[in-house]
């Protein structure tokens, strides 16, 4: 992966979109409670099944669920909703409460500038033309994890959102920013800012290095406490390892446990000599990356096993250290860490559960990318994209130019039917229809909102039909 061309910066992690309007004049405008409640509402809306004829963007949720995801009291949530209404982010439709139960309310998302209710769209912010930045939805969903929204302090929440916003502006997971700029962005005083910065690093959500008056920040995968996997080797990707939960469902392996004692024991079991305990709780070991006669490599159990060698200046994550200490692959290191922490893991091939696979090829029939569809989650379609690289796969398509599905068939076609998705394009093509000048094929750019104007040049000299979905036909009839 080329980092500066990476558009989907969270890789295979599911994301939610947060409107940039939570920042105004270079500072966060919401209190912590309001920000946390708003994030939960956005997450619930993203994962709810979309109704065909729903006119407005709404979400119905009980205070009990808001309390579960935020850890806030009923009064704190009530006050948060009041501020969100005052700031014109939401409107409230109250429902009658049952006796001795938390009430269930319905919230309408509003345009923060006008206060007008937002129309229902497949993508709440993108579909309504509102600028946004992204955050991993597992921060809200995995509310029992030590790195979850519920477990963060108020200052950590504000700082994390500020870092995500800054990363979006930089279009990178790794970037430089001054401490003063970041403090202003998050509206935090100096002592609180430093404590929150350390807190986020201890939770495995960021790495940072202070350089003069600037900070070099790196966003991490919450499940691993290290930068996103980038090599394209399936067996080395932590996202392909799963555990079975108590309810019998499989879920992604969480290597970011936040248990310093457990990590310390793991390190001790991997080194031949007794580590030297430092006053700050770090361990000094002989560096496995160079000939080290005296312990010069510092490992921090509090920071999920991150290490730094004062001799060769090598630094990295726990898995990188285990790989070198045990002379194993990253996949083997992942399994070793899991076993040492008492977890039984299963490796799932990325394609194993895919119910459909669509290959995008160029005019010369060269594979450019693939789209894989997986079983729906909570009524929502789940897709992943990847591109080939030296016999492996890179699970993002950042930097690739726009391409039409079935491009390799276009030279034989007389008629091109532009559909919303790959499934419909296959349906049209599989009819084996013939026109006056060639085949009738289905083509798509990947979705109703993904069309790029430069794709039109490929259709010159062809008869082109646009095939709307049933939803689109209803909207068109309503306009007329």
BAMI-225515 format. One record per residue (C-alpha): residue number from 1; residue in one letter; y, z, x. Coordinates in steps of 0.1 Angstrom, whole numbers, plus 5000, padded with zeros to 4 digits. Example, Ala and Ser with C-alpha at 12.3 -4.5 7.8 and 13.67 -1.06 7.14 Angstrom:
BEGIN
+-----+---------+------+------+------+
| num | residuo |    Y |    Z |    X |
+-----+---------+------+------+------+
|   1 |       A | 4955 | 5078 | 5123 |
|   2 |       S | 4989 | 5071 | 5137 |
+-----+---------+------+------+------+
//
This chain:
BEGIN
+-----+---------+------+------+------+
| num | residuo |    Y |    Z |    X |
+-----+---------+------+------+------+
|   1 |       X | 5000 | 5000 | 5000 |
|   2 |       X | 5035 | 4992 | 5012 |
|   3 |       X | 5055 | 5022 | 5002 |
|   4 |       X | 5089 | 5006 | 4998 |
|   5 |       X | 5075 | 4981 | 4974 |
|   6 |       X | 5055 | 5006 | 4953 |
|   7 |       X | 5069 | 5005 | 4918 |
|   8 |       X | 5044 | 5028 | 4900 |
|   9 |       X | 5049 | 5057 | 4923 |
|  10 |       X | 5023 | 5079 | 4906 |
|  11 |       X | 4994 | 5056 | 4910 |
|  12 |       X | 4966 | 5064 | 4886 |
|  13 |       X | 4982 | 5096 | 4873 |
|  14 |       X | 4994 | 5094 | 4837 |
|  15 |       X | 5031 | 5098 | 4834 |
|  16 |       X | 5058 | 5107 | 4809 |
|  17 |       X | 5093 | 5092 | 4808 |
|  18 |       X | 5122 | 5116 | 4810 |
|  19 |       X | 5157 | 5103 | 4800 |
|  20 |       X | 5182 | 5103 | 4829 |
|  21 |       X | 5207 | 5116 | 4804 |
|  22 |       X | 5195 | 5151 | 4812 |
|  23 |       X | 5218 | 5146 | 4842 |
|  24 |       X | 5255 | 5140 | 4837 |
|  25 |       X | 5281 | 5138 | 4864 |
|  26 |       X | 5255 | 5144 | 4891 |
|  27 |       X | 5242 | 5177 | 4876 |
|  28 |       X | 5214 | 5189 | 4853 |
|  29 |       X | 5230 | 5198 | 4819 |
|  30 |       X | 5201 | 5216 | 4802 |
|  31 |       X | 5191 | 5252 | 4806 |
|  32 |       X | 5156 | 5258 | 4820 |
|  33 |       X | 5141 | 5268 | 4786 |
|  34 |       X | 5156 | 5238 | 4769 |
|  35 |       X | 5144 | 5214 | 4797 |
|  36 |       X | 5109 | 5228 | 4795 |
|  37 |       X | 5106 | 5225 | 4757 |
|  38 |       X | 5120 | 5190 | 4758 |
|  39 |       X | 5094 | 5180 | 4785 |
|  40 |       X | 5066 | 5193 | 4763 |
|  41 |       X | 5079 | 5174 | 4732 |
|  42 |       X | 5081 | 5142 | 4753 |
|  43 |       X | 5045 | 5148 | 4765 |
|  44 |       X | 5032 | 5154 | 4730 |
|  45 |       X | 5050 | 5123 | 4716 |
|  46 |       X | 5035 | 5101 | 4744 |
|  47 |       X | 5000 | 5112 | 4736 |
|  48 |       X | 5001 | 5111 | 4698 |
|  49 |       X | 4985 | 5082 | 4679 |
|  50 |       X | 5012 | 5057 | 4668 |
|  51 |       X | 5014 | 5049 | 4631 |
|  52 |       X | 5019 | 5012 | 4623 |
|  53 |       X | 5049 | 5017 | 4600 |
|  54 |       X | 5065 | 5048 | 4614 |
|  55 |       X | 5103 | 5042 | 4612 |
|  56 |       X | 5116 | 5069 | 4635 |
|  57 |       X | 5104 | 5085 | 4668 |
|  58 |       X | 5091 | 5119 | 4657 |
|  59 |       X | 5067 | 5145 | 4669 |
|  60 |       X | 5053 | 5174 | 4649 |
|  61 |       X | 5043 | 5205 | 4668 |
|  62 |       X | 5039 | 5242 | 4662 |
|  63 |       X | 5057 | 5269 | 4682 |
|  64 |       X | 5023 | 5282 | 4692 |
|  65 |       X | 5016 | 5251 | 4712 |
|  66 |       X | 5051 | 5251 | 4727 |
|  67 |       X | 5044 | 5287 | 4738 |
|  68 |       X | 5011 | 5277 | 4753 |
|  69 |       X | 5026 | 5249 | 4773 |
|  70 |       X | 5058 | 5267 | 4784 |
|  71 |       X | 5049 | 5304 | 4784 |
|  72 |       X | 5081 | 5312 | 4765 |
|  73 |       X | 5086 | 5335 | 4736 |
|  74 |       X | 5094 | 5325 | 4701 |
|  75 |       X | 5130 | 5334 | 4705 |
|  76 |       X | 5134 | 5315 | 4737 |
|  77 |       X | 5119 | 5284 | 4721 |
|  78 |       X | 5142 | 5288 | 4691 |
|  79 |       X | 5173 | 5290 | 4714 |
|  80 |       X | 5160 | 5260 | 4734 |
|  81 |       X | 5157 | 5239 | 4703 |
|  82 |       X | 5193 | 5248 | 4693 |
|  83 |       X | 5206 | 5236 | 4726 |
|  84 |       X | 5186 | 5204 | 4724 |
|  85 |       X | 5202 | 5198 | 4690 |
|  86 |       X | 5237 | 5205 | 4703 |
|  87 |       X | 5231 | 5181 | 4732 |
|  88 |       X | 5219 | 5155 | 4706 |
|  89 |       X | 5185 | 5150 | 4722 |
|  90 |       X | 5166 | 5159 | 4690 |
|  91 |       X | 5170 | 5167 | 4653 |
|  92 |       X | 5149 | 5192 | 4635 |
|  93 |       X | 5130 | 5188 | 4603 |
|  94 |       X | 5118 | 5223 | 4594 |
|  95 |       X | 5085 | 5229 | 4576 |
|  96 |       X | 5075 | 5260 | 4556 |
|  97 |       X | 5058 | 5286 | 4577 |
|  98 |       X | 5025 | 5302 | 4567 |
|  99 |       X | 5025 | 5340 | 4566 |
| 100 |       X | 5020 | 5356 | 4600 |
| 101 |       X | 5017 | 5323 | 4618 |
| 102 |       X | 5040 | 5303 | 4641 |
| 103 |       X | 5058 | 5276 | 4622 |
| 104 |       X | 5052 | 5239 | 4626 |
| 105 |       X | 5083 | 5218 | 4630 |
| 106 |       X | 5089 | 5181 | 4631 |
| 107 |       X | 5114 | 5168 | 4657 |
| 108 |       X | 5132 | 5135 | 4657 |
| 109 |       X | 5142 | 5121 | 4691 |
| 110 |       X | 5178 | 5110 | 4692 |
| 111 |       X | 5200 | 5088 | 4713 |
| 112 |       X | 5218 | 5113 | 4736 |
| 113 |       X | 5251 | 5094 | 4735 |
| 114 |       X | 5254 | 5087 | 4698 |
| 115 |       X | 5231 | 5113 | 4683 |
| 116 |       X | 5215 | 5086 | 4661 |
| 117 |       X | 5177 | 5089 | 4655 |
| 118 |       X | 5156 | 5066 | 4678 |
| 119 |       X | 5134 | 5040 | 4661 |
| 120 |       X | 5097 | 5044 | 4667 |
| 121 |       X | 5086 | 5022 | 4697 |
| 122 |       X | 5054 | 5020 | 4717 |
| 123 |       X | 5074 | 5033 | 4747 |
| 124 |       X | 5100 | 5058 | 4734 |
| 125 |       X | 5127 | 5053 | 4761 |
| 126 |       X | 5118 | 5018 | 4775 |
| 127 |       X | 5115 | 5004 | 4740 |
| 128 |       X | 5149 | 5017 | 4730 |
| 129 |       X | 5166 | 5006 | 4762 |
| 130 |       X | 5172 | 5041 | 4776 |
| 131 |       X | 5171 | 5047 | 4814 |
| 132 |       X | 5145 | 5071 | 4825 |
| 133 |       X | 5126 | 5086 | 4854 |
| 134 |       X | 5089 | 5095 | 4856 |
| 135 |       X | 5069 | 5127 | 4861 |
| 136 |       X | 5031 | 5133 | 4861 |
| 137 |       X | 5020 | 5144 | 4826 |
| 138 |       X | 4994 | 5167 | 4841 |
| 139 |       X | 5022 | 5191 | 4850 |
| 140 |       X | 5024 | 5199 | 4813 |
| 141 |       X | 4988 | 5192 | 4802 |
| 142 |       X | 4971 | 5214 | 4828 |
| 143 |       X | 4989 | 5245 | 4817 |
| 144 |       X | 4964 | 5268 | 4834 |
| 145 |       X | 4969 | 5254 | 4868 |
| 146 |       X | 4991 | 5273 | 4893 |
| 147 |       X | 5012 | 5241 | 4896 |
| 148 |       X | 5018 | 5236 | 4859 |
| 149 |       X | 5051 | 5238 | 4840 |
| 150 |       X | 5040 | 5270 | 4825 |
| 151 |       X | 5035 | 5287 | 4859 |
| 152 |       X | 5067 | 5275 | 4875 |
| 153 |       X | 5098 | 5297 | 4877 |
| 154 |       X | 5129 | 5285 | 4860 |
| 155 |       X | 5146 | 5275 | 4893 |
| 156 |       X | 5114 | 5256 | 4904 |
| 157 |       X | 5114 | 5236 | 4871 |
| 158 |       X | 5150 | 5226 | 4876 |
| 159 |       X | 5145 | 5217 | 4913 |
| 160 |       X | 5113 | 5197 | 4906 |
| 161 |       X | 5130 | 5177 | 4879 |
| 162 |       X | 5160 | 5171 | 4903 |
| 163 |       X | 5136 | 5159 | 4930 |
| 164 |       X | 5119 | 5135 | 4906 |
| 165 |       X | 5152 | 5121 | 4895 |
| 166 |       X | 5163 | 5116 | 4931 |
| 167 |       X | 5130 | 5100 | 4940 |
| 168 |       X | 5135 | 5076 | 4911 |
| 169 |       X | 5169 | 5066 | 4924 |
| 170 |       X | 5154 | 5060 | 4959 |
| 171 |       X | 5124 | 5042 | 4944 |
| 172 |       X | 5101 | 5060 | 4968 |
| 173 |       X | 5079 | 5091 | 4969 |
| 174 |       X | 5092 | 5099 | 5004 |
| 175 |       X | 5130 | 5100 | 5009 |
| 176 |       X | 5159 | 5118 | 5026 |
| 177 |       X | 5186 | 5138 | 5007 |
| 178 |       X | 5211 | 5164 | 5017 |
| 179 |       X | 5205 | 5199 | 5006 |
| 180 |       X | 5240 | 5201 | 4991 |
| 181 |       X | 5234 | 5170 | 4970 |
| 182 |       X | 5201 | 5183 | 4957 |
| 183 |       X | 5216 | 5218 | 4950 |
| 184 |       X | 5243 | 5202 | 4929 |
| 185 |       X | 5219 | 5180 | 4911 |
| 186 |       X | 5198 | 5210 | 4901 |
| 187 |       X | 5227 | 5234 | 4896 |
| 188 |       X | 5212 | 5261 | 4919 |
| 189 |       X | 5228 | 5286 | 4943 |
| 190 |       X | 5218 | 5285 | 4980 |
| 191 |       X | 5194 | 5315 | 4980 |
| 192 |       X | 5177 | 5304 | 4947 |
| 193 |       X | 5175 | 5268 | 4959 |
| 194 |       X | 5157 | 5278 | 4992 |
| 195 |       X | 5133 | 5301 | 4973 |
| 196 |       X | 5125 | 5273 | 4947 |
| 197 |       X | 5120 | 5248 | 4975 |
| 198 |       X | 5094 | 5270 | 4992 |
| 199 |       X | 5078 | 5278 | 4958 |
| 200 |       X | 5073 | 5241 | 4951 |
| 201 |       X | 5058 | 5235 | 4985 |
| 202 |       X | 5035 | 5265 | 4980 |
| 203 |       X | 5024 | 5250 | 4947 |
| 204 |       X | 5015 | 5218 | 4964 |
| 205 |       X | 5040 | 5197 | 4945 |
| 206 |       X | 5061 | 5186 | 4975 |
| 207 |       X | 5062 | 5185 | 5013 |
| 208 |       X | 5095 | 5189 | 5030 |
| 209 |       X | 5110 | 5190 | 5065 |
| 210 |       X | 5145 | 5201 | 5073 |
| 211 |       X | 5163 | 5177 | 5096 |
| 212 |       X | 5199 | 5188 | 5105 |
| 213 |       X | 5217 | 5189 | 5072 |
| 214 |       X | 5191 | 5167 | 5054 |
| 215 |       X | 5157 | 5173 | 5038 |
| 216 |       X | 5129 | 5148 | 5041 |
| 217 |       X | 5110 | 5152 | 5009 |
| 218 |       X | 5075 | 5139 | 4999 |
| 219 |       X | 5062 | 5141 | 4964 |
| 220 |       X | 5025 | 5151 | 4962 |
| 221 |       X | 4997 | 5145 | 4938 |
| 222 |       X | 4995 | 5179 | 4919 |
| 223 |       X | 4956 | 5177 | 4919 |
| 224 |       X | 4954 | 5175 | 4957 |
| 225 |       X | 4987 | 5189 | 4971 |
| 226 |       X | 4990 | 5159 | 4993 |
| 227 |       X | 5006 | 5124 | 4990 |
| 228 |       X | 4989 | 5099 | 4967 |
| 229 |       X | 4958 | 5083 | 4979 |
| 230 |       X | 4966 | 5048 | 4993 |
| 231 |       X | 4937 | 5034 | 5013 |
| 232 |       X | 4919 | 5016 | 4984 |
| 233 |       X | 4885 | 5030 | 4993 |
| 234 |       X | 4870 | 5043 | 4961 |
| 235 |       X | 4848 | 5070 | 4977 |
| 236 |       X | 4879 | 5085 | 4995 |
| 237 |       X | 4900 | 5086 | 4963 |
| 238 |       X | 4902 | 5122 | 4949 |
| 239 |       X | 4909 | 5107 | 4915 |
| 240 |       X | 4873 | 5096 | 4914 |
| 241 |       X | 4858 | 5131 | 4916 |
| 242 |       X | 4852 | 5151 | 4885 |
| 243 |       X | 4840 | 5185 | 4873 |
| 244 |       X | 4824 | 5195 | 4840 |
| 245 |       X | 4846 | 5220 | 4821 |
| 246 |       X | 4833 | 5249 | 4800 |
| 247 |       X | 4836 | 5228 | 4768 |
| 248 |       X | 4813 | 5201 | 4783 |
| 249 |       X | 4840 | 5175 | 4790 |
| 250 |       X | 4845 | 5161 | 4824 |
| 251 |       X | 4880 | 5165 | 4840 |
| 252 |       X | 4895 | 5155 | 4873 |
| 253 |       X | 4887 | 5177 | 4903 |
| 254 |       X | 4916 | 5200 | 4911 |
| 255 |       X | 4917 | 5207 | 4949 |
| 256 |       X | 4951 | 5224 | 4946 |
| 257 |       X | 4939 | 5258 | 4936 |
| 258 |       X | 4967 | 5279 | 4952 |
| 259 |       X | 4941 | 5305 | 4964 |
| 260 |       X | 4952 | 5314 | 5000 |
| 261 |       X | 4922 | 5337 | 5006 |
| 262 |       X | 4898 | 5309 | 4996 |
| 263 |       X | 4914 | 5284 | 5018 |
| 264 |       X | 4915 | 5308 | 5047 |
| 265 |       X | 4878 | 5314 | 5044 |
| 266 |       X | 4872 | 5276 | 5044 |
| 267 |       X | 4892 | 5271 | 5076 |
| 268 |       X | 4874 | 5300 | 5093 |
| 269 |       X | 4841 | 5284 | 5084 |
| 270 |       X | 4850 | 5251 | 5100 |
| 271 |       X | 4863 | 5262 | 5134 |
| 272 |       X | 4841 | 5274 | 5163 |
| 273 |       X | 4865 | 5301 | 5175 |
| 274 |       X | 4881 | 5330 | 5157 |
| 275 |       X | 4916 | 5319 | 5144 |
| 276 |       X | 4946 | 5339 | 5155 |
| 277 |       X | 4964 | 5354 | 5124 |
| 278 |       X | 5002 | 5351 | 5125 |
| 279 |       X | 5027 | 5374 | 5109 |
| 280 |       X | 5035 | 5350 | 5082 |
| 281 |       X | 4999 | 5346 | 5071 |
| 282 |       X | 4993 | 5313 | 5089 |
| 283 |       X | 4963 | 5307 | 5112 |
| 284 |       X | 4965 | 5294 | 5147 |
| 285 |       X | 4935 | 5272 | 5157 |
| 286 |       X | 4927 | 5249 | 5186 |
| 287 |       X | 4939 | 5215 | 5175 |
| 288 |       X | 4910 | 5190 | 5167 |
| 289 |       X | 4933 | 5160 | 5173 |
| 290 |       X | 4938 | 5165 | 5211 |
| 291 |       X | 4923 | 5185 | 5240 |
| 292 |       X | 4937 | 5219 | 5232 |
| 293 |       X | 4928 | 5248 | 5255 |
| 294 |       X | 4950 | 5273 | 5237 |
| 295 |       X | 4954 | 5275 | 5199 |
| 296 |       X | 4985 | 5254 | 5191 |
| 297 |       X | 4977 | 5241 | 5156 |
| 298 |       X | 4992 | 5262 | 5127 |
| 299 |       X | 4974 | 5261 | 5094 |
| 300 |       X | 4990 | 5276 | 5063 |
| 301 |       X | 4966 | 5289 | 5036 |
| 302 |       X | 4996 | 5296 | 5014 |
| 303 |       X | 5005 | 5259 | 5014 |
| 304 |       X | 4970 | 5247 | 5005 |
| 305 |       X | 4959 | 5243 | 5041 |
| 306 |       X | 4987 | 5221 | 5054 |
| 307 |       X | 4988 | 5221 | 5092 |
| 308 |       X | 5011 | 5213 | 5121 |
| 309 |       X | 5003 | 5211 | 5158 |
| 310 |       X | 5030 | 5223 | 5182 |
| 311 |       X | 5011 | 5204 | 5210 |
| 312 |       X | 5005 | 5169 | 5198 |
| 313 |       X | 5029 | 5172 | 5168 |
| 314 |       X | 5002 | 5160 | 5144 |
| 315 |       X | 5006 | 5173 | 5108 |
| 316 |       X | 4989 | 5167 | 5075 |
| 317 |       X | 4968 | 5180 | 5046 |
| 318 |       X | 4938 | 5202 | 5043 |
| 319 |       X | 4915 | 5172 | 5037 |
| 320 |       X | 4928 | 5154 | 5069 |
| 321 |       X | 4921 | 5186 | 5089 |
| 322 |       X | 4886 | 5190 | 5075 |
| 323 |       X | 4879 | 5153 | 5082 |
| 324 |       X | 4887 | 5159 | 5119 |
| 325 |       X | 4871 | 5193 | 5122 |
| 326 |       X | 4838 | 5182 | 5106 |
| 327 |       X | 4839 | 5145 | 5117 |
| 328 |       X | 4834 | 5133 | 5081 |
| 329 |       X | 4850 | 5107 | 5058 |
| 330 |       X | 4877 | 5117 | 5034 |
| 331 |       X | 4852 | 5115 | 5005 |
| 332 |       X | 4829 | 5139 | 5023 |
| 333 |       X | 4858 | 5162 | 5031 |
| 334 |       X | 4867 | 5163 | 4994 |
| 335 |       X | 4831 | 5173 | 4985 |
| 336 |       X | 4830 | 5199 | 5013 |
| 337 |       X | 4862 | 5215 | 5001 |
| 338 |       X | 4849 | 5215 | 4965 |
| 339 |       X | 4816 | 5231 | 4975 |
| 340 |       X | 4833 | 5257 | 4996 |
| 341 |       X | 4854 | 5267 | 4966 |
| 342 |       X | 4824 | 5270 | 4944 |
| 343 |       X | 4828 | 5238 | 4924 |
| 344 |       X | 4801 | 5212 | 4917 |
| 345 |       X | 4816 | 5177 | 4917 |
| 346 |       X | 4805 | 5143 | 4905 |
| 347 |       X | 4817 | 5110 | 4919 |
| 348 |       X | 4825 | 5084 | 4892 |
| 349 |       X | 4829 | 5048 | 4902 |
| 350 |       X | 4862 | 5035 | 4889 |
| 351 |       X | 4846 | 5007 | 4870 |
| 352 |       X | 4817 | 5027 | 4856 |
| 353 |       X | 4834 | 5037 | 4823 |
| 354 |       X | 4855 | 5005 | 4819 |
| 355 |       X | 4849 | 4988 | 4786 |
| 356 |       X | 4867 | 4956 | 4796 |
| 357 |       X | 4878 | 4939 | 4828 |
| 358 |       X | 4904 | 4911 | 4830 |
| 359 |       X | 4909 | 4891 | 4862 |
| 360 |       X | 4943 | 4875 | 4869 |
| 361 |       X | 4939 | 4844 | 4891 |
| 362 |       X | 4965 | 4820 | 4904 |
| 363 |       X | 4965 | 4782 | 4902 |
| 364 |       X | 4941 | 4780 | 4931 |
| 365 |       X | 4916 | 4804 | 4914 |
| 366 |       X | 4924 | 4832 | 4939 |
| 367 |       X | 4920 | 4867 | 4924 |
| 368 |       X | 4955 | 4883 | 4923 |
| 369 |       X | 4948 | 4915 | 4903 |
| 370 |       X | 4925 | 4930 | 4877 |
| 371 |       X | 4933 | 4950 | 4845 |
| 372 |       X | 4906 | 4975 | 4834 |
| 373 |       X | 4905 | 4990 | 4800 |
| 374 |       X | 4889 | 5024 | 4795 |
| 375 |       X | 4879 | 5043 | 4763 |
| 376 |       X | 4909 | 5054 | 4742 |
| 377 |       X | 4923 | 5089 | 4747 |
| 378 |       X | 4938 | 5105 | 4716 |
| 379 |       X | 4941 | 5072 | 4699 |
| 380 |       X | 4960 | 5056 | 4728 |
| 381 |       X | 4947 | 5026 | 4748 |
| 382 |       X | 4941 | 5034 | 4785 |
| 383 |       X | 4946 | 5007 | 4811 |
| 384 |       X | 4945 | 5006 | 4849 |
| 385 |       X | 4955 | 4979 | 4873 |
| 386 |       X | 4944 | 4971 | 4908 |
| 387 |       X | 4947 | 4944 | 4935 |
| 388 |       X | 4922 | 4933 | 4962 |
| 389 |       X | 4928 | 4942 | 4998 |
| 390 |       X | 4904 | 4935 | 5026 |
| 391 |       X | 4873 | 4940 | 5005 |
| 392 |       X | 4886 | 4971 | 4989 |
| 393 |       X | 4909 | 4978 | 4960 |
| 394 |       X | 4945 | 4992 | 4959 |
| 395 |       X | 4951 | 5008 | 4926 |
| 396 |       X | 4986 | 4996 | 4919 |
| 397 |       X | 5002 | 4962 | 4916 |
| 398 |       X | 5037 | 4971 | 4929 |
| 399 |       X | 5054 | 4941 | 4946 |
| 400 |       X | 5032 | 4914 | 4930 |
| 401 |       X | 5051 | 4886 | 4914 |
| 402 |       X | 5047 | 4880 | 4876 |
| 403 |       X | 5015 | 4861 | 4867 |
| 404 |       X | 5000 | 4847 | 4836 |
| 405 |       X | 4964 | 4855 | 4826 |
| 406 |       X | 4942 | 4824 | 4826 |
| 407 |       X | 4965 | 4807 | 4850 |
| 408 |       X | 4936 | 4790 | 4868 |
| 409 |       X | 4928 | 4771 | 4835 |
| 410 |       X | 4963 | 4759 | 4829 |
| 411 |       X | 4959 | 4725 | 4846 |
| 412 |       X | 4932 | 4716 | 4820 |
| 413 |       X | 4951 | 4728 | 4790 |
| 414 |       X | 4972 | 4709 | 4766 |
| 415 |       X | 4982 | 4739 | 4745 |
| 416 |       X | 4989 | 4774 | 4757 |
| 417 |       X | 4989 | 4802 | 4731 |
| 418 |       X | 5009 | 4831 | 4743 |
| 419 |       X | 4993 | 4864 | 4731 |
| 420 |       X | 5003 | 4900 | 4734 |
| 421 |       X | 4972 | 4911 | 4755 |
| 422 |       X | 4942 | 4899 | 4775 |
| 423 |       X | 4917 | 4905 | 4747 |
| 424 |       X | 4936 | 4882 | 4723 |
| 425 |       X | 4940 | 4856 | 4751 |
| 426 |       X | 4902 | 4856 | 4756 |
| 427 |       X | 4896 | 4853 | 4719 |
| 428 |       X | 4917 | 4821 | 4717 |
| 429 |       X | 4901 | 4806 | 4749 |
| 430 |       X | 4866 | 4814 | 4737 |
| 431 |       X | 4871 | 4793 | 4706 |
| 432 |       X | 4868 | 4762 | 4728 |
| 433 |       X | 4894 | 4743 | 4709 |
| 434 |       X | 4905 | 4709 | 4720 |
| 435 |       X | 4939 | 4694 | 4714 |
| 436 |       X | 4951 | 4658 | 4719 |
| 437 |       X | 4958 | 4663 | 4756 |
| 438 |       X | 4934 | 4690 | 4767 |
| 439 |       X | 4920 | 4725 | 4760 |
| 440 |       X | 4937 | 4752 | 4739 |
| 441 |       X | 4938 | 4784 | 4760 |
| 442 |       X | 4951 | 4819 | 4755 |
| 443 |       X | 4976 | 4833 | 4780 |
| 444 |       X | 4995 | 4865 | 4783 |
| 445 |       X | 5018 | 4883 | 4808 |
| 446 |       X | 5000 | 4915 | 4800 |
| 447 |       X | 5019 | 4930 | 4771 |
| 448 |       X | 5045 | 4925 | 4744 |
| 449 |       X | 5072 | 4939 | 4767 |
| 450 |       X | 5061 | 4924 | 4800 |
| 451 |       X | 5073 | 4888 | 4797 |
| 452 |       X | 5093 | 4876 | 4827 |
| 453 |       X | 5116 | 4845 | 4823 |
| 454 |       X | 5103 | 4829 | 4855 |
| 455 |       X | 5069 | 4825 | 4839 |
| 456 |       X | 5082 | 4798 | 4816 |
| 457 |       X | 5083 | 4773 | 4844 |
| 458 |       X | 5044 | 4772 | 4845 |
| 459 |       X | 5044 | 4760 | 4809 |
| 460 |       X | 5065 | 4729 | 4814 |
| 461 |       X | 5048 | 4698 | 4799 |
| 462 |       X | 5025 | 4720 | 4778 |
| 463 |       X | 5027 | 4727 | 4741 |
| 464 |       X | 5033 | 4764 | 4738 |
| 465 |       X | 5026 | 4786 | 4708 |
| 466 |       X | 5036 | 4823 | 4705 |
| 467 |       X | 5009 | 4843 | 4687 |
| 468 |       X | 5024 | 4875 | 4673 |
| 469 |       X | 5003 | 4905 | 4666 |
| 470 |       X | 5001 | 4919 | 4630 |
| 471 |       X | 5027 | 4945 | 4639 |
| 472 |       X | 5051 | 4919 | 4652 |
| 473 |       X | 5046 | 4897 | 4621 |
| 474 |       X | 5055 | 4927 | 4599 |
| 475 |       X | 5087 | 4933 | 4619 |
| 476 |       X | 5097 | 4897 | 4617 |
| 477 |       X | 5092 | 4896 | 4579 |
| 478 |       X | 5113 | 4928 | 4576 |
| 479 |       X | 5141 | 4911 | 4596 |
| 480 |       X | 5141 | 4881 | 4572 |
+-----+---------+------+------+------+
//
